[in-house]
Amino acid sequence: MTDTTTVEAVPKEKRQTKASKVEALLARNAGATLEQMCEATGWQAHTCRAFMSGLRKKGREIVRETGKAGQSNYRFGAVKAATKAS
């Protein structure tokens, strides 16, 4: 005697990468501070800044605004075309 059972596929949630966490923070209207990005990813400050630099190279505009307390907030601006290095 053979029992046949079907296993239903459970849809996997898309894994949220550290990069996608930073992009989500930058996409908010209020943006994010460097400290918030570091806290969300576990990265050091220089790694977060390097990641933002890479986003700029890919054509994303990142706007830096200084708040009342002197702390910088970063957020996405308008999308622009990526430039090719000659």
Secondary structure per residue as TSV (DSSP state, phi and psi in degrees):
chain	resnum	aa	ss	phi	psi
A	1	M	-	360.0	134.7
A	2	T	-	-122.0	126.9
A	3	D	-	-93.5	128.0
A	4	T	-	-111.8	125.4
A	5	T	-	-124.7	145.3
A	6	T	-	-101.7	140.3
A	7	V	-	-104.5	121.9
A	8	E	-	-82.5	136.2
A	9	A	-	-74.4	125.5
A	10	V	-	-90.9	123.2
A	11	P	-	-63.5	130.7
A	12	K	-	-80.4	142.4
A	13	E	-	-77.1	141.7
A	14	K	-	-67.1	130.1
A	15	R	-	-66.1	130.8
A	16	Q	-	-90.6	114.8
A	17	T	-	-82.9	166.5
A	18	K	H	-63.6	-38.1
A	19	A	H	-62.4	-42.2
A	20	S	H	-68.7	-29.5
A	21	K	H	-65.3	-44.5
A	22	V	H	-64.8	-43.0
A	23	E	H	-62.1	-38.1
A	24	A	H	-65.5	-39.2
A	25	L	H	-65.2	-42.0
A	26	L	H	-70.2	-24.6
A	27	A	H	-78.4	-15.2
A	28	R	S	-67.3	150.7
A	29	N	T	-58.5	-39.4
A	30	A	T	-79.5	-15.0
A	31	G	-	73.1	-153.8
A	32	A	E	-152.1	151.9
A	33	T	E	-86.3	163.6
A	34	L	H	-60.4	-38.5
A	35	E	H	-61.9	-41.6
A	36	Q	H	-64.8	-39.8
A	37	M	H	-65.8	-41.9
A	38	C	H	-64.3	-40.9
A	39	E	H	-66.0	-39.7
A	40	A	H	-70.4	-29.8
A	41	T	H	-108.5	-24.2
A	42	G	-	83.7	4.6
A	43	W	-	-79.0	157.9
A	44	Q	-	-80.9	163.6
A	45	A	H	-58.2	-41.1
A	46	H	H	-66.5	-28.4
A	47	T	H	-72.0	-40.3
A	48	C	H	-63.7	-42.7
A	49	R	H	-65.0	-38.8
A	50	A	H	-65.4	-38.2
A	51	F	H	-63.7	-42.8
A	52	M	H	-63.9	-35.8
A	53	S	H	-62.8	-40.7
A	54	G	H	-64.1	-38.1
A	55	L	H	-63.7	-38.9
A	56	R	H	-62.2	-41.1
A	57	K	H	-64.6	-27.3
A	58	K	T	-84.7	0.4
A	59	G	T	103.5	3.5
A	60	R	E	-84.9	134.6
A	61	E	E	-90.3	129.8
A	62	I	E	-117.2	121.4
A	63	V	E	-96.6	132.7
A	64	R	E	-110.0	124.4
A	65	E	E	-123.4	140.1
A	66	T	E	-97.8	127.3
A	67	G	-	-82.5	-179.1
A	68	K	T	-62.4	-33.8
A	69	A	T	-83.8	3.5
A	70	G	S	85.1	4.8
A	71	Q	-	-89.9	137.2
A	72	S	E	-81.9	137.1
A	73	N	E	-111.7	136.9
A	74	Y	E	-115.0	141.8
A	75	R	E	-154.3	162.7
A	76	F	E	-73.6	141.3
A	77	G	E	-105.8	-147.5
A	78	A	E	-71.0	150.7
A	79	V	E	-82.8	131.5
A	80	K	-	-126.3	162.1
A	81	A	-	-70.9	141.1
A	82	A	-	-72.5	141.5
A	83	T	-	-97.3	142.4
A	84	K	-	-92.5	138.6
A	85	A	-	-79.4	133.8
A	86	S	-	-90.7	360.0
